[in-house]
Amino acid sequence: MSENKFDRGSALSIFGSDRKEDFMALVFALVIAFAVFLTY
């Protein structure tokens, strides 16, 4: 019985690893939040 591997659409990813992709998404979200904080 093969183990169930959760596929998150890695083929569409621009990064090799999911962890790096998650980290870049977090940084991007923080940059947007900081920009909004400075704007208003």
Backbone hydrogen bonds, N-H to C=O, Kabsch-Sander energy under -0.5 kcal/mol:
donor,donor_aa,acceptor,acceptor_aa,energy
5,K,3,E,-0.7
6,F,4,N,-0.6
7,D,5,K,-0.6
8,R,6,F,-0.6
12,L,9,G,-1.5
13,S,10,S,-1.2
21,E,17,S,-1.6
22,D,18,D,-2.8
23,F,19,R,-2.2
24,M,20,K,-2.3
25,A,21,E,-2.1
26,L,22,D,-2.1
27,V,23,F,-2.4
28,F,24,M,-2.4
29,A,25,A,-2.2
30,L,26,L,-2.2
31,V,27,V,-2.3
32,I,28,F,-2.1
33,A,29,A,-2.4
34,F,30,L,-2.4
35,A,31,V,-2.3
36,V,32,I,-2.3
37,F,33,A,-2.1
38,L,34,F,-2.2
39,T,35,A,-1.8
40,Y,36,V,-2.1
